[in-house]
């Protein structure tokens, strides 16, 4: 009887360990198919939007350091950032926008310039996973290696963070290589 409990425990542990990997595979399949109901189950759109907005706000942040002219510039940039960031975040927190972001690793100034040929049919973000493992009991992290540019050089990886919530693994954050975006 003791062996049955050990076997059952090991089976449950193996299932728990494999669960986020299956979710990553399902996310890739749902993005390729643009399956909105499946993506709604696998993506926490509110967390994703909040985190993307925080990342973009950090890109445009200005340190005023008490200088009135710098404070005015910081306020103007803050207003501009709000006007610029909101439509970009709104685009990337849709199934089509998420597919574009993950498959191209490009931040667009104008999300309306996306073309159908920008969506690769075969070579998706999942083909470039460099590392995927738990970062805590309810947190899972996937490092997606940067795609090679026209010169063949690779940049910093993109990090996808999943969290176990509501009895399922959900994508909650996409950490972009902000330093490369701002260059």
VODRENDO-795228 format. One record per residue (C-alpha): residue number from 0; residue in one letter; x, y, z. Coordinates in nm, 3 decimals. Layout:
! VODRENDO-795228
<atom resi="NUM" resn="A" east="X" north="Y" up="Z"/>
...
! end
This chain:
! VODRENDO-795228
<atom resi="0" resn="X" east="0.000" north="0.000" up="0.000"/>
<atom resi="1" resn="X" east="0.291" north="0.230" up="0.076"/>
<atom resi="2" resn="X" east="0.425" north="0.187" up="-0.278"/>
<atom resi="3" resn="X" east="0.089" north="0.282" up="-0.425"/>
<atom resi="4" resn="X" east="0.094" north="0.613" up="-0.235"/>
<atom resi="5" resn="X" east="0.453" north="0.680" up="-0.343"/>
<atom resi="6" resn="X" east="0.370" north="0.597" up="-0.705"/>
<atom resi="7" resn="X" east="0.061" north="0.817" up="-0.692"/>
<atom resi="8" resn="X" east="0.262" north="1.102" up="-0.536"/>
<atom resi="9" resn="X" east="0.534" north="1.074" up="-0.801"/>
<atom resi="10" resn="X" east="0.272" north="1.064" up="-1.075"/>
<atom resi="11" resn="X" east="0.106" north="1.380" up="-0.939"/>
<atom resi="12" resn="X" east="0.442" north="1.553" up="-0.909"/>
<atom resi="13" resn="X" east="0.536" north="1.460" up="-1.266"/>
<atom resi="14" resn="X" east="0.199" north="1.585" up="-1.389"/>
<atom resi="15" resn="X" east="0.242" north="1.912" up="-1.203"/>
<atom resi="16" resn="X" east="0.593" north="1.956" up="-1.344"/>
<atom resi="17" resn="X" east="0.475" north="1.889" up="-1.702"/>
<atom resi="18" resn="X" east="0.163" north="2.107" up="-1.681"/>
<atom resi="19" resn="X" east="0.323" north="2.446" up="-1.764"/>
<atom resi="20" resn="X" east="0.515" north="2.295" up="-2.056"/>
<atom resi="21" resn="X" east="0.187" north="2.170" up="-2.198"/>
<atom resi="22" resn="X" east="0.043" north="2.520" up="-2.146"/>
<atom resi="23" resn="X" east="0.332" north="2.675" up="-2.342"/>
<atom resi="24" resn="X" east="0.265" north="2.433" up="-2.627"/>
<atom resi="25" resn="X" east="-0.109" north="2.508" up="-2.614"/>
<atom resi="26" resn="X" east="-0.039" north="2.883" up="-2.612"/>
<atom resi="27" resn="X" east="0.169" north="2.851" up="-2.928"/>
<atom resi="28" resn="X" east="-0.106" north="2.649" up="-3.097"/>
<atom resi="29" resn="X" east="-0.375" north="2.897" up="-2.987"/>
<atom resi="30" resn="X" east="-0.171" north="3.192" up="-3.116"/>
<atom resi="31" resn="X" east="-0.115" north="3.024" up="-3.452"/>
<atom resi="32" resn="X" east="-0.485" north="2.948" up="-3.483"/>
<atom resi="33" resn="X" east="-0.589" north="3.287" up="-3.336"/>
<atom resi="34" resn="X" east="-0.818" north="3.088" up="-3.105"/>
<atom resi="35" resn="X" east="-0.955" north="3.371" up="-2.890"/>
<atom resi="36" resn="X" east="-1.145" north="3.156" up="-2.635"/>
<atom resi="37" resn="X" east="-0.833" north="2.946" up="-2.573"/>
<atom resi="38" resn="X" east="-0.616" north="3.257" up="-2.545"/>
<atom resi="39" resn="X" east="-0.862" north="3.411" up="-2.299"/>
<atom resi="40" resn="X" east="-0.813" north="3.103" up="-2.079"/>
<atom resi="41" resn="X" east="-0.432" north="3.108" up="-2.108"/>
<atom resi="42" resn="X" east="-0.358" north="3.482" up="-2.091"/>
<atom resi="43" resn="X" east="-0.434" north="3.717" up="-1.804"/>
<atom resi="44" resn="X" east="-0.493" north="4.017" up="-2.030"/>
<atom resi="45" resn="X" east="-0.522" north="4.264" up="-1.740"/>
<atom resi="46" resn="X" east="-0.186" north="4.165" up="-1.587"/>
<atom resi="47" resn="X" east="-0.025" north="4.158" up="-1.929"/>
<atom resi="48" resn="X" east="-0.154" north="4.509" up="-2.011"/>
<atom resi="49" resn="X" east="-0.047" north="4.647" up="-1.673"/>
<atom resi="50" resn="X" east="0.303" north="4.503" up="-1.701"/>
<atom resi="51" resn="X" east="0.352" north="4.617" up="-2.062"/>
<atom resi="52" resn="X" east="0.237" north="4.966" up="-1.967"/>
<atom resi="53" resn="X" east="0.487" north="4.972" up="-1.678"/>
<atom resi="54" resn="X" east="0.768" north="4.865" up="-1.913"/>
<atom resi="55" resn="X" east="0.681" north="5.129" up="-2.172"/>
<atom resi="56" resn="X" east="0.646" north="5.398" up="-1.906"/>
<atom resi="57" resn="X" east="0.997" north="5.308" up="-1.787"/>
<atom resi="58" resn="X" east="1.129" north="5.352" up="-2.141"/>
<atom resi="59" resn="X" east="0.996" north="5.708" up="-2.161"/>
<atom resi="60" resn="X" east="1.070" north="5.809" up="-1.801"/>
<atom resi="61" resn="X" east="1.262" north="6.133" up="-1.754"/>
<atom resi="62" resn="X" east="1.452" north="6.225" up="-1.440"/>
<atom resi="63" resn="X" east="1.367" north="6.591" up="-1.367"/>
<atom resi="64" resn="X" east="1.607" north="6.638" up="-1.070"/>
<atom resi="65" resn="X" east="1.439" north="6.959" up="-0.948"/>
<atom resi="66" resn="X" east="1.506" north="7.168" up="-1.260"/>
<atom resi="67" resn="X" east="1.180" north="7.346" up="-1.360"/>
<atom resi="68" resn="X" east="1.255" north="7.307" up="-1.731"/>
<atom resi="69" resn="X" east="1.322" north="6.936" up="-1.681"/>
<atom resi="70" resn="X" east="1.000" north="6.904" up="-1.480"/>
<atom resi="71" resn="X" east="0.805" north="7.067" up="-1.762"/>
<atom resi="72" resn="X" east="0.972" north="6.834" up="-2.013"/>
<atom resi="73" resn="X" east="0.897" north="6.536" up="-1.788"/>
<atom resi="74" resn="X" east="0.530" north="6.639" up="-1.764"/>
<atom resi="75" resn="X" east="0.502" north="6.687" up="-2.141"/>
<atom resi="76" resn="X" east="0.672" north="6.353" up="-2.204"/>
<atom resi="77" resn="X" east="0.436" north="6.194" up="-1.949"/>
<atom resi="78" resn="X" east="0.133" north="6.325" up="-2.140"/>
<atom resi="79" resn="X" east="0.286" north="6.215" up="-2.471"/>
<atom resi="80" resn="X" east="0.367" north="5.875" up="-2.324"/>
<atom resi="81" resn="X" east="0.008" north="5.824" up="-2.211"/>
<atom resi="82" resn="X" east="-0.115" north="5.909" up="-2.561"/>
<atom resi="83" resn="X" east="0.144" north="5.685" up="-2.725"/>
<atom resi="84" resn="X" east="0.154" north="5.390" up="-2.487"/>
<atom resi="85" resn="X" east="-0.218" north="5.324" up="-2.450"/>
<atom resi="86" resn="X" east="-0.287" north="5.232" up="-2.815"/>
<atom resi="87" resn="X" east="0.030" north="5.023" up="-2.833"/>
<atom resi="88" resn="X" east="-0.058" north="4.830" up="-2.516"/>
<atom resi="89" resn="X" east="-0.417" north="4.794" up="-2.636"/>
<atom resi="90" resn="X" east="-0.292" north="4.639" up="-2.959"/>
<atom resi="91" resn="X" east="-0.051" north="4.396" up="-2.791"/>
<atom resi="92" resn="X" east="-0.317" north="4.276" up="-2.548"/>
<atom resi="93" resn="X" east="-0.524" north="4.124" up="-2.826"/>
<atom resi="94" resn="X" east="-0.473" north="3.780" up="-2.980"/>
<atom resi="95" resn="X" east="-0.342" north="3.933" up="-3.304"/>
<atom resi="96" resn="X" east="-0.115" north="4.177" up="-3.122"/>
<atom resi="97" resn="X" east="0.022" north="3.911" up="-2.888"/>
<atom resi="98" resn="X" east="0.095" north="3.688" up="-3.188"/>
<atom resi="99" resn="X" east="0.281" north="3.972" up="-3.356"/>
<atom resi="100" resn="X" east="0.477" north="4.059" up="-3.043"/>
<atom resi="101" resn="X" east="0.586" north="3.702" up="-2.968"/>
<atom resi="102" resn="X" east="0.661" north="3.601" up="-3.327"/>
<atom resi="103" resn="X" east="0.849" north="3.913" up="-3.436"/>
<atom resi="104" resn="X" east="0.975" north="4.056" up="-3.103"/>
<atom resi="105" resn="X" east="0.921" north="4.402" up="-3.251"/>
<atom resi="106" resn="X" east="0.751" north="4.700" up="-3.090"/>
<atom resi="107" resn="X" east="0.571" north="4.907" up="-3.351"/>
<atom resi="108" resn="X" east="0.523" north="5.281" up="-3.333"/>
<atom resi="109" resn="X" east="0.201" north="5.238" up="-3.528"/>
<atom resi="110" resn="X" east="0.024" north="4.907" up="-3.461"/>
<atom resi="111" resn="X" east="-0.193" north="4.960" up="-3.768"/>
<atom resi="112" resn="X" east="0.104" north="4.894" up="-3.996"/>
<atom resi="113" resn="X" east="0.094" north="4.518" up="-3.926"/>
<atom resi="114" resn="X" east="0.073" north="4.313" up="-4.241"/>
<atom resi="115" resn="X" east="-0.031" north="3.950" up="-4.282"/>
<atom resi="116" resn="X" east="0.316" north="3.858" up="-4.410"/>
<atom resi="117" resn="X" east="0.454" north="3.972" up="-4.073"/>
<atom resi="118" resn="X" east="0.305" north="3.660" up="-3.917"/>
<atom resi="119" resn="X" east="0.529" north="3.361" up="-3.978"/>
<atom resi="120" resn="X" east="0.338" north="3.043" up="-4.046"/>
<atom resi="121" resn="X" east="0.604" north="2.789" up="-3.949"/>
<atom resi="122" resn="X" east="0.876" north="2.961" up="-3.748"/>
<atom resi="123" resn="X" east="0.707" north="3.083" up="-3.430"/>
<atom resi="124" resn="X" east="0.837" north="3.207" up="-3.096"/>
<atom resi="125" resn="X" east="0.807" north="2.854" up="-2.954"/>
<atom resi="126" resn="X" east="1.082" north="2.737" up="-3.192"/>
<atom resi="127" resn="X" east="1.321" north="2.978" up="-3.022"/>
<atom resi="128" resn="X" east="1.270" north="2.879" up="-2.659"/>
<atom resi="129" resn="X" east="1.607" north="2.868" up="-2.492"/>
<atom resi="130" resn="X" east="1.502" north="2.786" up="-2.137"/>
<atom resi="131" resn="X" east="1.179" north="2.706" up="-1.956"/>
<atom resi="132" resn="X" east="1.153" north="2.621" up="-1.588"/>
<atom resi="133" resn="X" east="0.984" north="2.704" up="-1.261"/>
<atom resi="134" resn="X" east="1.087" north="3.023" up="-1.083"/>
<atom resi="135" resn="X" east="0.866" north="2.931" up="-0.788"/>
<atom resi="136" resn="X" east="0.594" north="2.678" up="-0.708"/>
<atom resi="137" resn="X" east="0.330" north="2.891" up="-0.885"/>
<atom resi="138" resn="X" east="0.557" north="3.076" up="-1.128"/>
<atom resi="139" resn="X" east="0.701" north="2.954" up="-1.455"/>
<atom resi="140" resn="X" east="0.943" north="3.141" up="-1.679"/>
<atom resi="141" resn="X" east="1.019" north="3.089" up="-2.048"/>
<atom resi="142" resn="X" east="1.319" north="3.256" up="-2.214"/>
<atom resi="143" resn="X" east="1.267" north="3.307" up="-2.586"/>
<atom resi="144" resn="X" east="1.594" north="3.370" up="-2.766"/>
<atom resi="145" resn="X" east="1.600" north="3.680" up="-2.982"/>
<atom resi="146" resn="X" east="1.536" north="3.629" up="-3.349"/>
<atom resi="147" resn="X" east="1.828" north="3.701" up="-3.580"/>
<atom resi="148" resn="X" east="1.802" north="4.033" up="-3.760"/>
<atom resi="149" resn="X" east="1.894" north="4.096" up="-4.123"/>
<atom resi="150" resn="X" east="2.263" north="4.102" up="-4.027"/>
<atom resi="151" resn="X" east="2.234" north="3.768" up="-3.849"/>
<atom resi="152" resn="X" east="2.298" north="3.915" up="-3.504"/>
<atom resi="153" resn="X" east="2.091" north="3.823" up="-3.204"/>
<atom resi="154" resn="X" east="1.989" north="4.048" up="-2.921"/>
<atom resi="155" resn="X" east="1.862" north="3.999" up="-2.570"/>
<atom resi="156" resn="X" east="1.600" north="3.731" up="-2.506"/>
<atom resi="157" resn="X" east="1.234" north="3.793" up="-2.435"/>
<atom resi="158" resn="X" east="1.099" north="3.646" up="-2.111"/>
<atom resi="159" resn="X" east="0.746" north="3.510" up="-2.077"/>
<atom resi="160" resn="X" east="0.617" north="3.469" up="-1.724"/>
<atom resi="161" resn="X" east="0.332" north="3.238" up="-1.635"/>
<atom resi="162" resn="X" east="0.151" north="3.219" up="-1.304"/>
<atom resi="163" resn="X" east="-0.071" north="2.945" up="-1.167"/>
<atom resi="164" resn="X" east="-0.402" north="3.113" up="-1.096"/>
<atom resi="165" resn="X" east="-0.763" north="2.998" up="-1.109"/>
<atom resi="166" resn="X" east="-0.639" north="2.637" up="-1.140"/>
<atom resi="167" resn="X" east="-0.459" north="2.703" up="-1.469"/>
<atom resi="168" resn="X" east="-0.128" north="2.843" up="-1.589"/>
<atom resi="169" resn="X" east="-0.174" north="3.186" up="-1.742"/>
<atom resi="170" resn="X" east="0.065" north="3.419" up="-1.924"/>
<atom resi="171" resn="X" east="0.089" north="3.729" up="-1.704"/>
<atom resi="172" resn="X" east="0.395" north="3.912" up="-1.833"/>
<atom resi="173" resn="X" east="0.612" north="3.949" up="-2.140"/>
<atom resi="174" resn="X" east="0.947" north="4.104" up="-2.049"/>
<atom resi="175" resn="X" east="1.082" north="4.271" up="-2.356"/>
<atom resi="176" resn="X" east="1.447" north="4.359" up="-2.415"/>
<atom resi="177" resn="X" east="1.374" north="4.725" up="-2.336"/>
<atom resi="178" resn="X" east="1.739" north="4.831" up="-2.372"/>
<atom resi="179" resn="X" east="1.738" north="4.720" up="-2.734"/>
<atom resi="180" resn="X" east="1.404" north="4.882" up="-2.807"/>
<atom resi="181" resn="X" east="1.528" north="5.220" up="-2.687"/>
<atom resi="182" resn="X" east="1.849" north="5.218" up="-2.894"/>
! end
